[in-house]
Amino acid sequence: QVQLVESGGGLVQAGGSLRLSCAASRSIFIGAMGWYRQAPGKQRELVASIPRLGTGTSYAGSVQGRFTISRDNAKNTVYLQMNSLKPEDTAAYYCAASILVTDTRNPRDYTYWGQGTQVTVSS
């Protein structure tokens, strides 16, 4: 079984930055990777996704220009650099990895999910 281990969440003031990391527990072929988030009382939403080759990234409109997703295939790791954070970015953030497809924005295509890391942005 493969686990996705997330790190980097925490409490930050509005306008600050955080960098999330997510690494697979063992070496496997991973296709598409992505970050989702879920705030209390809201549905889980896609924040960003990245194909295996790294080009053709996709972002939610609310984070476009502030967040950057990247990956290191040699380390089976995906990152999310979050700048200019806003209180509305407060949520549990989950990484996801697919062994089925190399590029997707459909949560049903993801095989593995992280346990979630909390990001709290204070005003």
N, CA, C and O atoms as CSV, one atom per row, in Angstrom:
chain,resi,resn,atom,element,x,y,z
A,1,GLN,N,N,0.832,-1.182,0.000
A,1,GLN,CA,C,0.000,0.000,0.000
A,1,GLN,C,C,0.879,1.249,0.000
A,1,GLN,O,O,1.940,1.279,0.624
A,2,VAL,N,N,0.426,2.258,-0.699
A,2,VAL,CA,C,1.175,3.513,-0.789
A,2,VAL,C,C,0.473,4.565,0.042
A,2,VAL,O,O,-0.750,4.697,-0.001
A,3,GLN,N,N,1.250,5.303,0.787
A,3,GLN,CA,C,0.714,6.432,1.544
A,3,GLN,C,C,1.294,7.728,1.008
A,3,GLN,O,O,2.447,7.782,0.581
A,4,LEU,N,N,0.480,8.764,1.037
A,4,LEU,CA,C,0.932,10.103,0.700
A,4,LEU,C,C,1.074,10.877,2.008
A,4,LEU,O,O,0.119,11.017,2.773
A,5,VAL,N,N,2.275,11.371,2.246
A,5,VAL,CA,C,2.567,12.059,3.503
A,5,VAL,C,C,2.722,13.550,3.231
A,5,VAL,O,O,3.620,13.970,2.501
A,6,GLU,N,N,1.844,14.336,3.822
A,6,GLU,CA,C,1.842,15.781,3.612
A,6,GLU,C,C,2.545,16.504,4.750
A,6,GLU,O,O,2.599,16.013,5.878
A,7,SER,N,N,3.079,17.668,4.440
A,7,SER,CA,C,3.695,18.514,5.459
A,7,SER,C,C,3.635,19.963,4.994
A,7,SER,O,O,3.401,20.246,3.819
A,8,GLY,N,N,3.851,20.872,5.937
A,8,GLY,CA,C,3.956,22.283,5.584
A,8,GLY,C,C,2.776,23.153,5.967
A,8,GLY,O,O,2.836,24.374,5.817
A,9,GLY,N,N,1.712,22.556,6.453
A,9,GLY,CA,C,0.567,23.368,6.857
A,9,GLY,C,C,0.859,24.136,8.140
A,9,GLY,O,O,1.892,23.934,8.779
A,10,GLY,N,N,-0.068,25.019,8.506
A,10,GLY,CA,C,0.113,25.778,9.738
A,10,GLY,C,C,-0.731,27.027,9.774
A,10,GLY,O,O,-1.664,27.197,8.989
A,11,LEU,N,N,-0.384,27.901,10.706
A,11,LEU,CA,C,-1.092,29.161,10.891
A,11,LEU,C,C,-0.236,30.301,10.345
A,11,LEU,O,O,0.953,30.402,10.650
A,12,VAL,N,N,-0.857,31.157,9.533
A,12,VAL,CA,C,-0.126,32.266,8.934
A,12,VAL,C,C,-1.050,33.467,8.851
A,12,VAL,O,O,-2.268,33.317,8.765
A,13,GLN,N,N,-0.474,34.646,8.877
A,13,GLN,CA,C,-1.269,35.854,8.735
A,13,GLN,C,C,-1.607,36.111,7.269
A,13,GLN,O,O,-0.903,35.662,6.365
A,14,ALA,N,N,-2.678,36.827,7.059
A,14,ALA,CA,C,-3.059,37.189,5.701
A,14,ALA,C,C,-1.903,37.909,5.015
A,14,ALA,O,O,-1.244,38.765,5.605
A,15,GLY,N,N,-1.673,37.542,3.757
A,15,GLY,CA,C,-0.560,38.086,3.004
A,15,GLY,C,C,0.709,37.264,3.089
A,15,GLY,O,O,1.663,37.504,2.349
A,16,GLY,N,N,0.723,36.302,3.984
A,16,GLY,CA,C,1.892,35.459,4.158
A,16,GLY,C,C,1.947,34.314,3.166
A,16,GLY,O,O,1.121,34.213,2.259
A,17,SER,N,N,2.945,33.447,3.357
A,17,SER,CA,C,3.181,32.326,2.434
A,17,SER,C,C,3.373,31.030,3.207
A,17,SER,O,O,3.820,31.024,4.354
A,18,LEU,N,N,3.026,29.948,2.554
A,18,LEU,CA,C,3.292,28.602,3.044
A,18,LEU,C,C,3.640,27.727,1.850
A,18,LEU,O,O,3.217,27.993,0.725
A,19,ARG,N,N,4.416,26.677,2.109
A,19,ARG,CA,C,4.721,25.703,1.076
A,19,ARG,C,C,4.351,24.330,1.577
A,19,ARG,O,O,4.893,23.855,2.575
A,20,LEU,N,N,3.422,23.687,0.878
A,20,LEU,CA,C,3.015,22.330,1.215
A,20,LEU,C,C,3.819,21.332,0.395
A,20,LEU,O,O,4.145,21.576,-0.766
A,21,SER,N,N,4.132,20.203,1.023
A,21,SER,CA,C,4.819,19.111,0.336
A,21,SER,C,C,4.032,17.821,0.543
A,21,SER,O,O,3.349,17.654,1.554
A,22,CYS,N,N,4.133,16.928,-0.404
A,22,CYS,CA,C,3.452,15.638,-0.309
A,22,CYS,C,C,4.318,14.597,-0.999
A,22,CYS,O,O,4.608,14.712,-2.190
A,23,ALA,N,N,4.730,13.580,-0.248
A,23,ALA,CA,C,5.617,12.559,-0.794
A,23,ALA,C,C,4.982,11.178,-0.672
A,23,ALA,O,O,4.331,10.868,0.325
A,24,ALA,N,N,5.178,10.360,-1.692
A,24,ALA,CA,C,4.713,8.977,-1.649
A,24,ALA,C,C,5.637,8.159,-0.759
A,24,ALA,O,O,6.844,8.399,-0.717
A,25,SER,N,N,5.068,7.197,-0.050
A,25,SER,CA,C,5.843,6.427,0.930
A,25,SER,C,C,6.799,5.431,0.289
A,25,SER,O,O,7.711,4.940,0.953
A,26,ARG,N,N,6.604,5.122,-0.999
A,26,ARG,CA,C,7.547,4.259,-1.697
A,26,ARG,C,C,7.573,4.630,-3.164
A,26,ARG,O,O,6.705,5.354,-3.652
A,27,SER,N,N,8.564,4.132,-3.853
A,27,SER,CA,C,8.772,4.494,-5.247
A,27,SER,C,C,7.806,3.735,-6.142
A,27,SER,O,O,7.848,2.508,-6.228
A,28,ILE,N,N,6.937,4.486,-6.808
A,28,ILE,CA,C,5.992,3.908,-7.764
A,28,ILE,C,C,5.855,4.879,-8.924
A,28,ILE,O,O,6.275,6.033,-8.843
A,29,PHE,N,N,5.258,4.390,-10.005
A,29,PHE,CA,C,4.974,5.281,-11.126
A,29,PHE,C,C,3.722,6.074,-10.808
A,29,PHE,O,O,2.653,5.503,-10.589
A,30,ILE,N,N,3.858,7.391,-10.785
A,30,ILE,CA,C,2.721,8.261,-10.514
A,30,ILE,C,C,2.454,9.120,-11.725
A,30,ILE,O,O,3.376,9.718,-12.280
A,31,GLY,N,N,1.209,9.188,-12.141
A,31,GLY,CA,C,0.807,10.030,-13.256
A,31,GLY,C,C,0.441,11.414,-12.769
A,31,GLY,O,O,1.294,12.164,-12.295
A,32,ALA,N,N,-0.821,11.745,-12.888
A,32,ALA,CA,C,-1.280,13.064,-12.457
A,32,ALA,C,C,-1.197,13.201,-10.936
A,32,ALA,O,O,-1.354,12.231,-10.194
A,33,MET,N,N,-0.943,14.440,-10.495
A,33,MET,CA,C,-0.968,14.754,-9.070
A,33,MET,C,C,-1.753,16.047,-8.886
A,33,MET,O,O,-1.868,16.860,-9.803
A,34,GLY,N,N,-2.286,16.217,-7.691
A,34,GLY,CA,C,-3.077,17.420,-7.470
A,34,GLY,C,C,-3.215,17.747,-5.997
A,34,GLY,O,O,-2.883,16.950,-5.120
A,35,TRP,N,N,-3.714,18.943,-5.759
A,35,TRP,CA,C,-4.041,19.401,-4.413
A,35,TRP,C,C,-5.520,19.795,-4.379
A,35,TRP,O,O,-6.009,20.511,-5.252
A,36,TYR,N,N,-6.207,19.317,-3.363
A,36,TYR,CA,C,-7.596,19.692,-3.114
A,36,TYR,C,C,-7.670,20.345,-1.738
A,36,TYR,O,O,-6.749,20.216,-0.931
A,37,ARG,N,N,-8.758,21.038,-1.480
A,37,ARG,CA,C,-8.961,21.591,-0.146
A,37,ARG,C,C,-10.439,21.510,0.231
A,37,ARG,O,O,-11.322,21.481,-0.625
A,38,GLN,N,N,-10.672,21.476,1.525
A,38,GLN,CA,C,-12.035,21.423,2.018
A,38,GLN,C,C,-12.147,22.284,3.271
A,38,GLN,O,O,-11.475,22.039,4.273
A,39,ALA,N,N,-12.997,23.282,3.198
A,39,ALA,CA,C,-13.269,24.146,4.338
A,39,ALA,C,C,-14.500,23.611,5.068
A,39,ALA,O,O,-15.311,22.910,4.463
A,40,PRO,N,N,-14.653,23.921,6.329
A,40,PRO,CA,C,-15.815,23.442,7.096
A,40,PRO,C,C,-17.128,23.830,6.425
A,40,PRO,O,O,-17.335,24.989,6.065
A,41,GLY,N,N,-18.008,22.851,6.261
A,41,GLY,CA,C,-19.306,23.102,5.667
A,41,GLY,C,C,-19.308,23.241,4.162
A,41,GLY,O,O,-20.344,23.534,3.564
A,42,LYS,N,N,-18.149,23.031,3.537
A,42,LYS,CA,C,-18.056,23.160,2.082
A,42,LYS,C,C,-17.583,21.861,1.457
A,42,LYS,O,O,-17.012,21.002,2.128
A,43,GLN,N,N,-17.830,21.732,0.159
A,43,GLN,CA,C,-17.369,20.550,-0.559
A,43,GLN,C,C,-15.877,20.648,-0.855
A,43,GLN,O,O,-15.308,21.736,-0.935
A,44,ARG,N,N,-15.264,19.487,-1.014
A,44,ARG,CA,C,-13.859,19.466,-1.410
A,44,ARG,C,C,-13.741,20.032,-2.819
A,44,ARG,O,O,-14.546,19.704,-3.691
A,45,GLU,N,N,-12.748,20.875,-3.043
A,45,GLU,CA,C,-12.559,21.494,-4.343
A,45,GLU,C,C,-11.118,21.341,-4.811
A,45,GLU,O,O,-10.185,21.276,-4.011
A,46,LEU,N,N,-10.968,21.286,-6.117
A,46,LEU,CA,C,-9.638,21.205,-6.711
A,46,LEU,C,C,-8.950,22.556,-6.595
A,46,LEU,O,O,-9.513,23.583,-6.973
A,47,VAL,N,N,-7.740,22.552,-6.074
A,47,VAL,CA,C,-6.934,23.767,-5.994
A,47,VAL,C,C,-6.009,23.861,-7.194
A,47,VAL,O,O,-5.936,24.896,-7.857
A,48,ALA,N,N,-5.304,22.772,-7.466
A,48,ALA,CA,C,-4.359,22.762,-8.580
A,48,ALA,C,C,-4.049,21.325,-8.968
A,48,ALA,O,O,-4.105,20.417,-8.139
A,49,SER,N,N,-3.722,21.134,-10.237
A,49,SER,CA,C,-3.323,19.818,-10.704
A,49,SER,C,C,-2.128,19.963,-11.633
A,49,SER,O,O,-1.913,21.015,-12.235
A,50,ILE,N,N,-1.351,18.883,-11.740
A,50,ILE,CA,C,-0.150,18.916,-12.567
A,50,ILE,C,C,0.026,17.563,-13.234
A,50,ILE,O,O,-0.006,16.536,-12.556
A,51,PRO,N,N,0.213,17.540,-14.553
A,51,PRO,CA,C,0.448,16.283,-15.253
A,51,PRO,C,C,1.816,15.711,-14.892
A,51,PRO,O,O,2.637,16.383,-14.268
A,52,ARG,N,N,2.045,14.486,-15.284
A,52,ARG,CA,C,3.308,13.839,-14.962
A,52,ARG,C,C,4.503,14.605,-15.539
A,52,ARG,O,O,5.539,14.721,-14.885
A,53,LEU,N,N,4.362,15.120,-16.748
A,53,LEU,CA,C,5.482,15.814,-17.379
A,53,LEU,C,C,5.667,17.230,-16.843
A,53,LEU,O,O,6.659,17.884,-17.163
A,54,GLY,N,N,4.732,17.709,-16.038
A,54,GLY,CA,C,4.915,18.997,-15.385
A,54,GLY,C,C,4.374,20.193,-16.132
A,54,GLY,O,O,4.225,21.265,-15.546
A,55,THR,N,N,4.080,20.044,-17.393
A,55,THR,CA,C,3.532,21.164,-18.153
A,55,THR,C,C,2.018,21.014,-18.253
A,55,THR,O,O,1.486,19.907,-18.183
A,56,GLY,N,N,1.331,22.146,-18.420
A,56,GLY,CA,C,-0.121,22.080,-18.510
A,56,GLY,C,C,-0.785,22.040,-17.159
A,56,GLY,O,O,-1.770,21.325,-16.973
A,57,THR,N,N,-0.259,22.805,-16.199
A,57,THR,CA,C,-0.867,22.858,-14.874
A,57,THR,C,C,-2.222,23.557,-14.926
A,57,THR,O,O,-2.507,24.327,-15.844
A,58,SER,N,N,-3.047,23.274,-13.928
A,58,SER,CA,C,-4.388,23.852,-13.869
A,58,SER,C,C,-4.645,24.349,-12.459
A,58,SER,O,O,-4.244,23.715,-11.483
A,59,TYR,N,N,-5.335,25.520,-12.352
A,59,TYR,CA,C,-5.594,26.125,-11.058
A,59,TYR,C,C,-7.054,26.543,-10.925
A,59,TYR,O,O,-7.715,26.871,-11.910
A,60,ALA,N,N,-7.540,26.524,-9.694
A,60,ALA,CA,C,-8.845,27.133,-9.421
A,60,ALA,C,C,-8.714,28.638,-9.622
A,60,ALA,O,O,-7.663,29.220,-9.353
A,61,GLY,N,N,-9.778,29.255,-10.092
A,61,GLY,CA,C,-9.731,30.684,-10.353
A,61,GLY,C,C,-9.380,31.501,-9.124
A,61,GLY,O,O,-8.747,32.552,-9.228
A,62,SER,N,N,-9.790,31.019,-7.960
A,62,SER,CA,C,-9.565,31.771,-6.726
A,62,SER,C,C,-8.104,31.801,-6.285
A,62,SER,O,O,-7.728,32.627,-5.454
A,63,VAL,N,N,-7.276,30.908,-6.834
A,63,VAL,CA,C,-5.861,30.865,-6.426
A,63,VAL,C,C,-4.920,31.200,-7.573
A,63,VAL,O,O,-3.711,31.322,-7.372
A,64,GLN,N,N,-5.465,31.349,-8.764
A,64,GLN,CA,C,-4.647,31.659,-9.936
A,64,GLN,C,C,-3.795,32.892,-9.672
A,64,GLN,O,O,-4.295,33.923,-9.223
A,65,GLY,N,N,-2.502,32.773,-9.956
A,65,GLY,CA,C,-1.590,33.893,-9.758
A,65,GLY,C,C,-1.001,33.980,-8.367
A,65,GLY,O,O,-0.049,34.730,-8.150
A,66,ARG,N,N,-1.539,33.236,-7.426
A,66,ARG,CA,C,-1.021,33.240,-6.049
A,66,ARG,C,C,-0.386,31.912,-5.657
A,66,ARG,O,O,0.574,31.889,-4.886
A,67,PHE,N,N,-0.905,30.816,-6.175
A,67,PHE,CA,C,-0.414,29.479,-5.861
A,67,PHE,C,C,0.336,28.907,-7.053
A,67,PHE,O,O,0.018,29.200,-8.205
A,68,THR,N,N,1.346,28.080,-6.755
A,68,THR,CA,C,2.089,27.393,-7.798
A,68,THR,C,C,2.286,25.937,-7.418
A,68,THR,O,O,2.807,25.629,-6.347
A,69,ILE,N,N,1.866,25.045,-8.302
A,69,ILE,CA,C,2.068,23.612,-8.086
A,69,ILE,C,C,3.288,23.160,-8.874
A,69,ILE,O,O,3.517,23.616,-9.994
A,70,SER,N,N,4.059,22.273,-8.291
A,70,SER,CA,C,5.229,21.716,-8.968
A,70,SER,C,C,5.444,20.293,-8.463
A,70,SER,O,O,4.809,19.866,-7.498
A,71,ARG,N,N,6.339,19.567,-9.117
A,71,ARG,CA,C,6.585,18.187,-8.704
A,71,ARG,C,C,8.010,17.782,-9.015
A,71,ARG,O,O,8.675,18.359,-9.875
A,72,ASP,N,N,8.458,16.767,-8.286
A,72,ASP,CA,C,9.765,16.162,-8.509
A,72,ASP,C,C,9.511,14.667,-8.664
A,72,ASP,O,O,9.314,13.964,-7.672
A,73,ASN,N,N,9.516,14.183,-9.888
A,73,ASN,CA,C,9.185,12.782,-10.137
A,73,ASN,C,C,10.208,11.829,-9.531
A,73,ASN,O,O,9.852,10.720,-9.133
A,74,ALA,N,N,11.454,12.234,-9.454
A,74,ALA,CA,C,12.483,11.380,-8.867
A,74,ALA,C,C,12.215,11.128,-7.382
A,74,ALA,O,O,12.605,10.097,-6.835
A,75,LYS,N,N,11.543,12.087,-6.741
A,75,LYS,CA,C,11.229,11.956,-5.318
A,75,LYS,C,C,9.769,11.600,-5.081
A,75,LYS,O,O,9.337,11.479,-3.935
A,76,ASN,N,N,8.996,11.430,-6.172
A,76,ASN,CA,C,7.551,11.160,-6.046
A,76,ASN,C,C,6.892,12.176,-5.115
A,76,ASN,O,O,6.114,11.819,-4.231
A,77,THR,N,N,7.217,13.432,-5.330
A,77,THR,CA,C,6.755,14.502,-4.449
A,77,THR,C,C,6.092,15.602,-5.259
A,77,THR,O,O,6.526,15.942,-6.360
A,78,VAL,N,N,5.023,16.150,-4.681
A,78,VAL,CA,C,4.348,17.295,-5.269
A,78,VAL,C,C,4.351,18.421,-4.237
A,78,VAL,O,O,4.257,18.180,-3.033
A,79,TYR,N,N,4.461,19.643,-4.727
A,79,TYR,CA,C,4.538,20.813,-3.874
A,79,TYR,C,C,3.415,21.796,-4.230
A,79,TYR,O,O,2.895,21.806,-5.346
A,80,LEU,N,N,3.068,22.612,-3.249
A,80,LEU,CA,C,2.138,23.715,-3.497
A,80,LEU,C,C,2.673,24.941,-2.776
A,80,LEU,O,O,2.615,25.029,-1.549
A,81,GLN,N,N,3.195,25.888,-3.551
A,81,GLN,CA,C,3.656,27.151,-3.003
A,81,GLN,C,C,2.472,28.105,-2.960
A,81,GLN,O,O,1.856,28.385,-3.988
A,82,MET,N,N,2.159,28.598,-1.782
A,82,MET,CA,C,0.998,29.475,-1.596
A,82,MET,C,C,1.468,30.843,-1.120
A,82,MET,O,O,2.021,30.973,-0.027
A,83,ASN,N,N,1.251,31.839,-1.928
A,83,ASN,CA,C,1.629,33.214,-1.605
A,83,ASN,C,C,0.384,34.089,-1.474
A,83,ASN,O,O,-0.703,33.717,-1.915
A,84,SER,N,N,0.563,35.249,-0.865
A,84,SER,CA,C,-0.543,36.209,-0.693
A,84,SER,C,C,-1.788,35.524,-0.145
A,84,SER,O,O,-2.890,35.693,-0.668
A,85,LEU,N,N,-1.595,34.763,0.899
A,85,LEU,CA,C,-2.702,33.985,1.457
A,85,LEU,C,C,-3.792,34.882,2.017
A,85,LEU,O,O,-3.530,35.964,2.541
A,86,LYS,N,N,-5.013,34.405,1.891
A,86,LYS,CA,C,-6.197,35.132,2.350
A,86,LYS,C,C,-6.955,34.276,3.371
A,86,LYS,O,O,-6.822,33.052,3.363
A,87,PRO,N,N,-7.737,34.895,4.237
A,87,PRO,CA,C,-8.514,34.101,5.199
A,87,PRO,C,C,-9.394,33.053,4.520
A,87,PRO,O,O,-9.618,31.981,5.082
A,88,GLU,N,N,-9.883,33.341,3.347
A,88,GLU,CA,C,-10.732,32.377,2.645
A,88,GLU,C,C,-9.964,31.171,2.112
A,88,GLU,O,O,-10.571,30.227,1.605
A,89,ASP,N,N,-8.642,31.192,2.222
A,89,ASP,CA,C,-7.841,30.009,1.864
A,89,ASP,C,C,-7.790,29.003,3.013
A,89,ASP,O,O,-7.261,27.904,2.846
A,90,THR,N,N,-8.324,29.359,4.160
A,90,THR,CA,C,-8.330,28.461,5.310
A,90,THR,C,C,-9.108,27.192,4.996
A,90,THR,O,O,-10.276,27.245,4.611
A,91,ALA,N,N,-8.447,26.047,5.164
A,91,ALA,CA,C,-9.060,24.759,4.838
A,91,ALA,C,C,-8.076,23.647,5.178
A,91,ALA,O,O,-6.910,23.893,5.486
A,92,ALA,N,N,-8.579,22.415,5.112
A,92,ALA,CA,C,-7.698,21.250,5.131
A,92,ALA,C,C,-7.294,20.974,3.688
A,92,ALA,O,O,-8.148,20.888,2.805
A,93,TYR,N,N,-6.014,20.838,3.455
A,93,TYR,CA,C,-5.491,20.621,2.109
A,93,TYR,C,C,-5.056,19.163,1.960
A,93,TYR,O,O,-4.365,18.611,2.816
A,94,TYR,N,N,-5.477,18.558,0.855
A,94,TYR,CA,C,-5.199,17.152,0.582
A,94,TYR,C,C,-4.452,17.008,-0.743
A,94,TYR,O,O,-4.821,17.621,-1.745
A,95,CYS,N,N,-3.414,16.203,-0.735
A,95,CYS,CA,C,-2.777,15.895,-2.009
A,95,CYS,C,C,-3.357,14.589,-2.549
A,95,CYS,O,O,-3.896,13.772,-1.803
A,96,ALA,N,N,-3.233,14.417,-3.848
A,96,ALA,CA,C,-3.779,13.243,-4.509
A,96,ALA,C,C,-2.842,12.809,-5.618
A,96,ALA,O,O,-2.175,13.633,-6.243
A,97,ALA,N,N,-2.799,11.504,-5.857
A,97,ALA,CA,C,-1.922,10.961,-6.886
A,97,ALA,C,C,-2.654,9.873,-7.662
A,97,ALA,O,O,-3.407,9.087,-7.087
A,98,SER,N,N,-2.430,9.835,-8.947
A,98,SER,CA,C,-3.087,8.850,-9.793
A,98,SER,C,C,-2.059,7.917,-10.426
A,98,SER,O,O,-1.010,8.357,-10.897
A,99,ILE,N,N,-2.377,6.613,-10.431
A,99,ILE,CA,C,-1.560,5.666,-11.175
A,99,ILE,C,C,-2.299,5.216,-12.429
A,99,ILE,O,O,-1.861,4.308,-13.136
A,100,LEU,N,N,-3.445,5.878,-12.694
A,100,LEU,CA,C,-4.293,5.487,-13.819
A,100,LEU,C,C,-4.135,6.405,-15.022
A,100,LEU,O,O,-4.149,5.954,-16.168
A,101,VAL,N,N,-3.983,7.703,-14.750
A,101,VAL,CA,C,-3.899,8.673,-15.833
A,101,VAL,C,C,-2.735,9.620,-15.588
A,101,VAL,O,O,-2.283,9.790,-14.456
A,102,THR,N,N,-2.258,10.232,-16.662
A,102,THR,CA,C,-1.117,11.144,-16.518
A,102,THR,C,C,-1.542,12.601,-16.399
A,102,THR,O,O,-0.720,13.464,-16.093
A,103,ASP,N,N,-2.830,12.883,-16.639
A,103,ASP,CA,C,-3.307,14.262,-16.561
A,103,ASP,C,C,-4.810,14.220,-16.293
A,103,ASP,O,O,-5.562,13.624,-17.064
A,104,THR,N,N,-5.243,14.845,-15.211
A,104,THR,CA,C,-6.657,14.855,-14.905
A,104,THR,C,C,-7.001,15.946,-13.920
A,104,THR,O,O,-6.150,16.401,-13.155
A,105,ARG,N,N,-8.264,16.365,-13.942
A,105,ARG,CA,C,-8.801,17.271,-12.929
A,105,ARG,C,C,-10.032,16.630,-12.274
A,105,ARG,O,O,-10.767,17.281,-11.531
A,106,ASN,N,N,-10.236,15.339,-12.567
A,106,ASN,CA,C,-11.370,14.598,-12.027
A,106,ASN,C,C,-10.935,13.850,-10.774
A,106,ASN,O,O,-10.047,13.001,-10.850
A,107,PRO,N,N,-11.537,14.141,-9.622
A,107,PRO,CA,C,-11.112,13.472,-8.386
A,107,PRO,C,C,-11.276,11.953,-8.446
A,107,PRO,O,O,-10.599,11.238,-7.707
A,108,ARG,N,N,-12.149,11.453,-9.300
A,108,ARG,CA,C,-12.355,10.010,-9.396
A,108,ARG,C,C,-11.169,9.296,-10.037
A,108,ARG,O,O,-11.042,8.077,-9.924
A,109,ASP,N,N,-10.308,10.043,-10.703
A,109,ASP,CA,C,-9.138,9.436,-11.341
A,109,ASP,C,C,-7.973,9.249,-10.381
A,109,ASP,O,O,-6.991,8.583,-10.711
A,110,TYR,N,N,-8.081,9.837,-9.193
A,110,TYR,CA,C,-6.958,9.738,-8.260
A,110,TYR,C,C,-7.047,8.446,-7.440
A,110,TYR,O,O,-8.110,8.064,-6.951
A,111,THR,N,N,-5.904,7.798,-7.313
A,111,THR,CA,C,-5.825,6.498,-6.655
A,111,THR,C,C,-5.544,6.648,-5.164
A,111,THR,O,O,-6.129,5.954,-4.333
A,112,TYR,N,N,-4.641,7.564,-4.844
A,112,TYR,CA,C,-4.208,7.731,-3.460
A,112,TYR,C,C,-4.462,9.165,-2.995
A,112,TYR,O,O,-4.378,10.120,-3.767
A,113,TRP,N,N,-4.773,9.276,-1.709
A,113,TRP,CA,C,-5.026,10.576,-1.093
A,113,TRP,C,C,-4.227,10.705,0.203
A,113,TRP,O,O,-4.037,9.736,0.938
A,114,GLY,N,N,-3.766,11.926,0.460
A,114,GLY,CA,C,-3.095,12.188,1.720
A,114,GLY,C,C,-4.102,12.322,2.851
A,114,GLY,O,O,-5.313,12.318,2.633
A,115,GLN,N,N,-3.575,12.439,4.060
A,115,GLN,CA,C,-4.432,12.506,5.240
A,115,GLN,C,C,-4.935,13.924,5.496
A,115,GLN,O,O,-5.834,14.127,6.312
A,116,GLY,N,N,-4.367,14.889,4.812
A,116,GLY,CA,C,-4.784,16.276,4.971
A,116,GLY,C,C,-3.876,17.046,5.907
A,116,GLY,O,O,-3.413,16.518,6.918
A,117,THR,N,N,-3.625,18.298,5.561
A,117,THR,CA,C,-2.857,19.184,6.421
A,117,THR,C,C,-3.626,20.509,6.523
A,117,THR,O,O,-4.115,21.038,5.524
A,118,GLN,N,N,-3.719,21.022,7.730
A,118,GLN,CA,C,-4.543,22.204,7.972
A,118,GLN,C,C,-3.768,23.476,7.656
A,118,GLN,O,O,-2.620,23.645,8.067
A,119,VAL,N,N,-4.423,24.360,6.919
A,119,VAL,CA,C,-3.895,25.699,6.654
A,119,VAL,C,C,-4.903,26.696,7.220
A,119,VAL,O,O,-6.080,26.683,6.861
A,120,THR,N,N,-4.423,27.550,8.103
A,120,THR,CA,C,-5.282,28.566,8.710
A,120,THR,C,C,-4.666,29.934,8.466
A,120,THR,O,O,-3.511,30.181,8.812
A,121,VAL,N,N,-5.451,30.816,7.867
A,121,VAL,CA,C,-4.972,32.165,7.560
A,121,VAL,C,C,-5.770,33.152,8.407
A,121,VAL,O,O,-6.993,33.239,8.299
A,122,SER,N,N,-5.067,33.879,9.234
A,122,SER,CA,C,-5.731,34.843,10.113
A,122,SER,C,C,-5.755,36.222,9.456
A,122,SER,O,O,-4.862,36.585,8.690
A,123,SER,N,N,-6.801,36.977,9.780
A,123,SER,CA,C,-6.941,38.313,9.168
A,123,SER,C,C,-6.274,39.386,10.005
A,123,SER,O,O,-6.297,40.560,9.637
